């Protein structure tokens, strides 16, 4: 039942990605659209009891996630990370052999037939879905989902710089442009590390760290920033590397 599990998780992570690439709380309309897209992904499954239960779970988690976003207290990255864990746990139950959530029997035939009228559809009928979905899961986890874990740890130990728009008297105050640029660098860094580890190119990890260090060379003279930079970079590398090892050793075999 690993294939339905990977499929459902990727459907959720794809819809979470544009929603969570911001520090503010998710608005209602994008959250509703994400829920509808997730429900639409269920069309790939045979229409029976388990798929109806999956729909109930998705709607319930979407409502819970909306309430979590509205809360004023506590860390927003931590709450979002806990929601991701909840998705993992409930989808693992949904995809257990006892519930028998299964794809439509003629799904492969439909994909092949679609290739006769839409050229990219040719690849859908010949694609090895488990490796594809496993790689996609690793990529999506390495992007903003891993960033949630990094930010949770940094906020826990008060290593995070002052957020854009807040008091700028701190030695770690960052402008919005620089803050967003750092976020994008982190996304690309984890993506590269994921692919390097997947290909057993461990020696190249040093080049990623070196390139990032050179770009921040002058700023590293500030000890507070240097500690924040090193902690964030090491956490990012370890998280992306762990995701790659999980995909390679657990999901792909």
C-alpha positions in Angstrom: 0.0 0.0 0.0 3.0 2.3 -0.3 1.9 3.7 -3.7 -1.4 5.2 -2.5 0.4 6.6 0.6 3.0 8.3 -1.6 0.3 9.6 -3.9 -1.8 11.1 -1.2 1.2 12.7 0.6 2.4 14.3 -2.6 -1.0 15.7 -3.4 -1.1 17.4 0.0 2.5 18.6 -0.1 2.0 20.1 -3.6 -0.9 22.1 -2.3 0.9 23.1 0.9 3.9 24.4 -0.9 2.5 27.7 -2.3 0.5 28.2 0.9 3.4 27.9 3.3 6.0 29.9 1.3 5.1 32.9 3.4 5.3 33.9 7.1 1.8 35.2 7.3 -1.3 33.1 8.0 -2.9 31.4 5.1 -6.0 33.2 3.8 -9.4 31.4 3.4 -9.7 31.3 -0.4 -6.3 29.6 -1.0 -7.0 27.2 1.8 -10.3 26.2 0.2 -8.7 25.8 -3.2 -6.0 23.5 -1.7 -8.7 21.4 0.0 -10.6 21.1 -3.3 -7.5 20.0 -5.2 -6.7 17.4 -2.6 -10.3 16.0 -2.8 -9.9 16.0 -6.6 -6.8 13.8 -6.3 -9.1 11.1 -4.9 -10.6 10.5 -8.4 -7.7 8.2 -9.0 -9.0 5.7 -6.5 -11.8 3.2 -6.8 -15.1 4.7 -5.6 -15.8 2.8 -2.4 -15.9 3.1 1.4 -12.1 3.8 1.9 -12.0 6.6 -0.6 -15.1 8.2 1.1 -13.2 8.0 4.4 -10.2 9.6 2.8 -12.4 12.5 1.7 -13.6 12.9 5.3 -10.0 12.9 6.6 -8.9 15.5 4.0 -11.7 17.8 4.8 -11.3 17.4 8.6 -7.5 18.0 8.4 -8.1 21.1 6.2 -10.5 22.5 8.7 -8.1 21.7 11.6 -5.3 23.3 9.6 -7.3 26.5 9.1 -8.0 26.7 12.8 -4.3 26.1 13.6 -3.4 29.0 11.2 -5.9 31.3 12.9 -4.4 30.8 16.4 -2.5 33.8 17.7 -0.4 32.0 20.3 2.6 29.8 19.8 5.0 29.3 16.9 3.4 29.1 13.4 6.1 26.9 11.9 5.7 24.5 14.8 2.0 24.2 14.3 2.4 23.7 10.6 5.0 21.0 11.2 2.6 19.2 13.6 -0.1 19.3 10.9 2.3 17.6 8.5 3.0 14.9 11.1 -0.8 14.4 11.5 -1.2 14.0 7.7 1.5 11.3 7.7 -0.1 9.4 10.6 -3.7 9.5 9.2 -2.6 8.7 5.7 -0.6 5.8 7.0 -3.8 4.4 8.5 -5.9 5.1 5.4 -3.4 3.2 3.3 -3.1 0.2 5.6 -4.0 -3.2 4.1 -7.0 -3.5 6.3 -8.8 -0.5 4.6 -7.6 -1.5 1.1 -7.6 1.9 -0.5 -6.8 1.1 -4.1 -6.5 2.8 -7.5 -9.0 2.3 -10.2 -8.3 -0.9 -12.2 -8.3 0.8 -15.6 -6.3 3.9 -14.5 -3.3 2.7 -16.5 -5.4 2.1 -19.6 -6.9 5.6 -19.4 -3.4 7.1 -19.1 -2.3 5.2 -22.2 -5.4 6.1 -24.1 -4.9 9.8 -23.2 -1.5 9.6 -24.8 -3.2 9.1 -28.2 -4.7 12.6 -27.9 -2.2 14.5 -25.7 1.5 13.9 -26.3 2.7 14.1 -22.7 0.1 11.4 -21.8 2.3 8.9 -23.5 4.7 9.0 -20.6 2.0 8.5 -18.0 1.4 4.9 -19.3 5.1 3.9 -19.2 6.2 5.7 -16.1 7.5 3.8 -13.0 5.3 5.5 -10.5 6.9 4.4 -7.2 10.3 5.8 -7.9 8.7 9.0 -9.4 6.5 9.5 -6.4 9.3 8.7 -3.9 11.6 11.3 -5.6 8.8 13.8 -5.7 8.1 13.3 -2.0 11.7 13.8 -1.1 11.9 17.0 -3.2 8.8 18.5 -1.6 9.9 17.6 1.9 13.3 19.1 1.2 11.8 22.4 0.2 9.6 24.3 2.5 8.6 21.4 4.8 12.3 21.0 5.9 12.4 24.7 6.4 9.6 24.4 9.0 11.8 22.1 11.1 14.8 24.4 10.7 12.8 27.4 11.8 11.3 25.5 14.8 14.7 24.7 16.1 16.0 28.2 15.6 13.0 29.8 17.2 13.2 27.3 20.1 16.7 28.4 21.0 16.1 32.1 20.1 18.7 32.1 17.3 16.3 33.6 14.7 17.0 37.2 13.5 14.4 40.0 13.9 11.6 39.6 11.4 11.2 42.2 8.6 9.1 45.1 9.7 10.0 44.8 13.4 12.6 46.5 15.5 15.8 46.9 13.7 18.1 47.6 16.6 19.1 44.0 16.9 22.5 43.0 15.3 20.5 40.3 13.5 17.8 42.5 12.1 17.2 41.7 8.4 15.4 43.6 5.7 12.5 41.9 3.9 14.4 41.6 0.6 17.4 40.0 2.3 15.1 37.8 4.4 13.3 36.5 1.3 16.6 36.0 -0.5 17.9 33.9 2.4 14.7 31.8 2.2 15.2 31.1 -1.5 18.9 30.2 -1.0 17.9 27.7 1.7 15.3 26.1 -0.6 17.9 25.7 -3.4 20.6 24.5 -0.9 18.4 21.7 0.4 17.3 20.7 -3.1 21.0 20.4 -4.2 21.9 18.4 -1.1 18.9 16.1 -1.6 20.1 15.2 -5.2 23.7 15.0 -4.2 23.0 12.5 -1.4 20.6 10.5 -3.7 23.5 10.1 -6.1 26.1 9.3 -3.4 28.0 12.5 -4.2 28.8 13.3 -0.6 32.1 15.2 -1.5 30.1 17.9 -3.3 28.3 18.9 -0.1 31.4 20.9 0.8 31.1 23.0 -2.3 27.5 24.0 -1.4 28.6 25.1 2.1 31.7 26.9 0.7 29.6 28.8 -1.9 27.2 29.9 0.7 30.0 30.9 3.1 31.7 33.0 0.4 28.5 34.8 -0.4 28.1 35.7 3.3 31.8 36.2 4.1 31.6 39.8 5.3 28.5 39.3 7.4 30.2 36.4 9.2 32.3 39.0 11.0 29.2 39.6 13.2 29.4 36.7 15.7 25.6 36.7 16.3 25.0 36.3 12.6 27.8 33.8 12.1 26.2 31.5 14.8 22.8 31.9 13.3 24.2 31.2 9.8 26.1 28.1 10.9 23.2 26.6 12.9 20.7 27.2 10.1 23.1 25.8 7.5 24.0 22.7 9.5 20.3 22.0 10.3 19.4 22.5 6.6 22.1 20.0 5.4 21.3 17.4 8.0 17.5 17.6 7.3 17.9 17.4 3.5 20.4 14.6 3.9 18.2 12.6 6.2 15.2 13.0 3.8 17.4 11.7 0.9 18.6 8.7 2.9 15.0 7.9 3.9 13.8 8.0 0.3 16.8 6.0 -1.0 16.8 3.3 1.7 13.2 3.0 2.6 10.9 4.2 -0.1 12.8 3.2 -3.3 13.8 -0.5 -2.6 
